[in-house]
Amino acid sequence: MTRSRVKEERIIGVLREQEAGGKTAEVCHRHGIGTATFYAWKAKFGGMEVSEAKRLKALEDENAKLKRLLADAILDASVLKDLLAEKW
């Protein structure tokens, strides 16, 4: 199951279910996820509330957008430098 298909509410619910005393293997089997996925979620979202997880996702999306914009700006600057170097 890819990350984009899983909502933060479900991730937090799975983590809380295990924290409430469920065995990790049983919780993973019940929700159809692998134990590696569970532990990756736990490392990233452990101890968070749903609103905090949503905010984290929004910040990650914004960060990715800004990285793309920066890469485009650097590429544009590089092209302009090359054009100016050819002219002189």
N, CA, C and O of each residue as an XYZ file, in Angstrom:
352
protein
N       0.841     -1.165      0.000
C       0.000      0.000      0.000
C       0.895      1.239      0.000
O       1.741      1.403      0.879
N       0.703      2.095     -0.977
C       1.556      3.268     -1.076
C       1.141      4.323     -0.071
O      -0.004      4.348      0.380
N       2.058      5.179      0.272
C       1.831      6.202      1.288
C       0.704      7.146      0.888
O      -0.072      7.581      1.739
N       0.612      7.464     -0.388
C      -0.388      8.430     -0.815
C      -1.816      7.899     -0.673
O      -2.768      8.679     -0.666
N      -1.965      6.597     -0.561
C      -3.298      6.023     -0.458
C      -3.781      5.874      0.979
O      -4.941      5.528      1.205
N      -2.929      6.125      1.935
C      -3.287      5.917      3.333
C      -3.443      7.268      4.024
O      -2.535      8.099      4.000
N      -4.588      7.472      4.628
C      -4.860      8.725      5.320
C      -4.200      8.722      6.690
O      -3.952      7.672      7.283
N      -3.927      9.917      7.169
C      -3.275     10.062      8.466
C      -4.123      9.470      9.590
O      -3.587      8.927     10.556
N      -5.443      9.576      9.464
C      -6.330      9.043     10.499
C      -6.132      7.541     10.653
O      -6.100      7.015     11.766
N      -5.999      6.856      9.511
C      -5.825      5.397      9.564
C      -4.475      5.032     10.171
O      -4.379      4.100     10.971
N      -3.440      5.763      9.792
C      -2.106      5.481     10.327
C      -2.102      5.639     11.844
O      -1.608      4.770     12.562
N      -2.651      6.745     12.327
C      -2.691      7.000     13.769
C      -3.547      5.937     14.458
O      -3.214      5.488     15.554
N      -4.647      5.535     13.821
C      -5.500      4.490     14.392
C      -4.779      3.164     14.545
O      -4.912      2.493     15.569
N      -4.019      2.787     13.531
C      -3.256      1.529     13.590
C      -2.215      1.600     14.701
O      -2.048      0.645     15.460
N      -1.524      2.718     14.799
C      -0.505      2.865     15.843
C      -1.118      2.820     17.238
O      -0.565      2.202     18.148
N      -2.250      3.472     17.399
C      -2.914      3.470     18.715
C      -3.417      2.090     19.083
O      -3.372      1.692     20.247
N      -3.900      1.358     18.080
C      -4.387      0.001     18.336
C      -3.265     -0.874     18.889
O      -3.486     -1.658     19.813
N      -2.075     -0.743     18.333
C      -0.944     -1.523     18.818
C      -0.514     -1.033     20.198
O      -0.166     -1.840     21.060
N      -0.536      0.285     20.413
C      -0.151      0.836     21.715
C      -1.113      0.409     22.812
O      -0.724      0.333     23.978
N      -2.369      0.127     22.456
C      -3.381     -0.266     23.435
C      -3.213     -1.711     23.880
O      -3.974     -2.195     24.718
N      -2.232     -2.394     23.332
C      -1.978     -3.748     23.800
C      -2.051     -4.813     22.735
O      -1.835     -5.988     23.031
N      -2.348     -4.443     21.505
C      -2.393     -5.438     20.440
C      -0.997     -5.840     20.009
O      -0.065     -5.036     20.037
N      -0.867     -7.089     19.611
C       0.428     -7.551     19.108
C       0.652     -6.949     17.724
O      -0.273     -6.837     16.919
N       1.878     -6.572     17.473
C       2.209     -5.899     16.219
C       1.848     -6.750     15.011
O       1.251     -6.246     14.060
N       2.196     -8.020     15.032
C       1.914     -8.906     13.899
C       0.417     -9.024     13.643
O      -0.016     -9.020     12.490
N      -0.378     -9.130     14.709
C      -1.831     -9.246     14.554
C      -2.435     -7.971     14.002
O      -3.304     -8.020     13.132
N      -1.983     -6.829     14.499
C      -2.494     -5.540     14.029
C      -2.152     -5.357     12.551
O      -2.988     -4.914     11.764
N      -0.926     -5.699     12.182
C      -0.502     -5.573     10.784
C      -1.328     -6.477      9.879
O      -1.752     -6.062      8.800
N      -1.556     -7.707     10.315
C      -2.341     -8.648      9.516
C      -3.773     -8.158      9.359
O      -4.340     -8.237      8.269
N      -4.354     -7.658     10.429
C      -5.740     -7.178     10.411
C      -5.911     -6.010      9.445
O      -6.954     -5.889      8.803
N      -4.915     -5.162      9.336
C      -5.025     -3.968      8.489
C      -4.360     -4.155      7.127
O      -4.393     -3.251      6.293
N      -3.763     -5.308      6.899
C      -3.184     -5.593      5.596
C      -1.921     -4.819      5.284
O      -1.692     -4.421      4.141
N      -1.098     -4.605      6.305
C       0.169     -3.909      6.093
C       1.310     -4.803      6.567
O       1.092     -5.738      7.338
N       2.497     -4.523      6.116
C       3.667     -5.278      6.552
C       4.224     -4.700      7.841
O       3.952     -3.550      8.188
N       4.996     -5.496      8.538
C       5.575     -5.008      9.787
C       6.579     -3.893      9.520
O       6.724     -2.980     10.334
N       7.273     -3.961      8.382
C       8.216     -2.883      8.037
C       7.473     -1.567      7.853
O       7.947     -0.515      8.282
N       6.310     -1.627      7.216
C       5.486     -0.429      7.042
C       5.029      0.099      8.393
O       5.071      1.303      8.650
N       4.596     -0.811      9.249
C       4.148     -0.397     10.580
C       5.255      0.339     11.325
O       5.018      1.406     11.892
N       6.469     -0.226     11.328
C       7.560      0.403     12.064
C       8.009      1.710     11.410
O       8.469      2.619     12.101
N       7.881      1.813     10.092
C       8.188      3.083      9.420
C       7.173      4.145      9.839
O       7.537      5.290     10.103
N       5.895      3.756      9.899
C       4.861      4.687     10.365
C       5.114      5.084     11.809
O       4.970      6.250     12.177
N       5.491      4.112     12.622
C       5.729      4.385     14.037
C       6.890      5.357     14.208
O       6.839      6.241     15.063
N       7.934      5.201     13.403
C       9.079      6.114     13.484
C       8.687      7.520     13.062
O       9.189      8.500     13.613
N       7.801      7.621     12.098
C       7.435      8.931     11.570
C       6.291      9.578     12.348
O       6.336     10.776     12.626
N       5.271      8.804     12.699
C       4.054      9.359     13.294
C       3.836      8.971     14.749
O       2.822      9.354     15.332
N       4.753      8.224     15.353
C       4.568      7.763     16.724
C       4.376      8.916     17.694
O       5.179      9.848     17.719
N       3.328      8.859     18.487
C       3.056      9.873     19.492
C       2.349     11.108     18.973
O       2.123     12.048     19.735
N       1.994     11.132     17.702
C       1.321     12.304     17.130
C      -0.186     12.158     17.206
O      -0.731     11.056     17.278
N      -0.832     13.299     17.186
C      -2.281     13.352     17.023
C      -2.569     13.459     15.525
O      -1.665     13.727     14.733
N      -3.817     13.251     15.142
C      -4.192     13.301     13.735
C      -3.914     14.685     13.151
O      -3.420     14.792     12.028
N      -4.223     15.737     13.893
C      -4.006     17.089     13.381
C      -2.520     17.365     13.157
O      -2.150     18.042     12.198
N      -1.679     16.847     14.031
C      -0.235     17.023     13.864
C       0.261     16.274     12.635
O       1.112     16.778     11.902
N      -0.264     15.078     12.405
C       0.134     14.285     11.241
C      -0.299     14.975      9.950
O       0.439     14.975      8.965
N      -1.489     15.559      9.957
C      -1.949     16.288      8.775
C      -1.066     17.502      8.514
O      -0.742     17.798      7.364
N      -0.679     18.201      9.564
C       0.199     19.363      9.418
C       1.565     18.941      8.875
O       2.138     19.629      8.030
N       2.079     17.821      9.355
C       3.344     17.297      8.863
C       3.253     17.002      7.370
O       4.164     17.347      6.616
N       2.177     16.375      6.939
C       1.978     16.066      5.524
C       1.916     17.339      4.699
O       2.501     17.405      3.618
N       1.214     18.351      5.194
C       1.117     19.618      4.474
C       2.491     20.279      4.351
O       2.831     20.820      3.299
N       3.271     20.235      5.417
C       4.612     20.814      5.375
C       5.521     20.053      4.407
O       6.325     20.665      3.704
N       5.400     18.728      4.366
C       6.192     17.939      3.432
C       5.832     18.283      1.988
O       6.714     18.391      1.137
N       4.545     18.452      1.713
C       4.109     18.823      0.367
C       4.639     20.204     -0.024
O       5.113     20.407     -1.142
N       4.550     21.145      0.912
C       5.050     22.490      0.651
C       6.561     22.474      0.419
O       7.062     23.162     -0.471
N       7.277     21.698      1.212
C       8.725     21.593      1.069
C       9.096     21.020     -0.302
O      10.032     21.503     -0.941
N       8.377     20.007     -0.753
C       8.643     19.423     -2.070
C       8.413     20.451     -3.175
O       9.187     20.532     -4.129
N       7.348     21.232     -3.038
C       7.056     22.276     -4.030
C       8.175     23.314     -4.070
O       8.610     23.722     -5.146
N       8.634     23.734     -2.906
C       9.708     24.726     -2.849
C      11.013     24.180     -3.419
O      11.759     24.912     -4.070
N      11.290     22.918     -3.181
C      12.493     22.304     -3.748
C      12.433     22.294     -5.271
O      13.437     22.558     -5.933
N      11.256     21.989     -5.834
C      11.104     22.010     -7.293
C      11.313     23.416     -7.837
O      11.978     23.598     -8.857
N      10.738     24.422     -7.150
C      10.913     25.803     -7.583
C      12.376     26.221     -7.539
O      12.855     26.888     -8.456
N      13.083     25.840     -6.496
C      14.501     26.166     -6.383
C      15.303     25.495     -7.491
O      16.187     26.119     -8.078
N      15.008     24.247     -7.780
C      15.713     23.539     -8.842
C      15.485     24.224    -10.186
O      16.415     24.349    -10.983
N      14.254     24.667    -10.443
C      13.961     25.382    -11.685
C      14.720     26.706    -11.757
O      15.243     27.064    -12.812
N      14.783     27.423    -10.654
C      15.496     28.702    -10.625
C      16.986     28.503    -10.859
O      17.610     29.288    -11.573
N      17.560     27.470    -10.270
C      18.980     27.186    -10.461
C      19.250     26.813    -11.914
O      20.256     27.229    -12.489
N      18.354     26.032    -12.506
C      18.500     25.650    -13.908
C      18.427     26.880    -14.812
O      19.232     27.019    -15.733
N      17.476     27.763    -14.557
C      17.351     28.992    -15.347
C      18.618     29.839    -15.235
O      19.111     30.349    -16.241
N      19.141     29.989    -14.038
C      20.359     30.775    -13.836
C      21.530     30.158    -14.578
O      22.351     30.878    -15.147
N      21.618     28.853    -14.579
C      22.701     28.154    -15.272
C      22.615     28.389    -16.778
O      23.626     28.640    -17.434
N      21.415     28.307    -17.311
C      21.223     28.533    -18.743
C      21.598     29.965    -19.112
O      22.260     30.188    -20.125
N      21.187     30.922    -18.312
C      21.524     32.319    -18.580
C      23.030     32.550    -18.529
O      23.570     33.283    -19.358
N      23.711     31.938    -17.573
C      25.169     32.076    -17.489
C      25.837     31.505    -18.735
O      26.778     32.094    -19.268
N      25.347     30.351    -19.197
C      25.909     29.744    -20.400
C      25.703     30.641    -21.620
O      26.608     30.791    -22.441
N      24.531     31.230    -21.737
C      24.255     32.121    -22.859
C      25.149     33.367    -22.820
O      25.656     33.805    -23.853
N      25.336     33.925    -21.638
C      26.182     35.094    -21.511
C      27.647     34.750    -21.797
O      28.368     35.563    -22.376
N      28.081     33.586    -21.409
C      29.454     33.177    -21.651
C      29.706     32.987    -23.151
O      30.785     33.312    -23.645
N      28.715     32.464    -23.869
C      28.855     32.286    -25.315
C      28.916     33.633    -26.032
O      29.631     33.786    -27.022
N      28.173     34.594    -25.531
C      28.105     35.909    -26.167
C      29.435     36.643    -26.054
O      29.832     37.335    -26.992
N      30.112     36.513    -24.959
C      31.375     37.237    -24.739
C      32.497     36.373    -25.170
O      33.657     36.775    -25.077
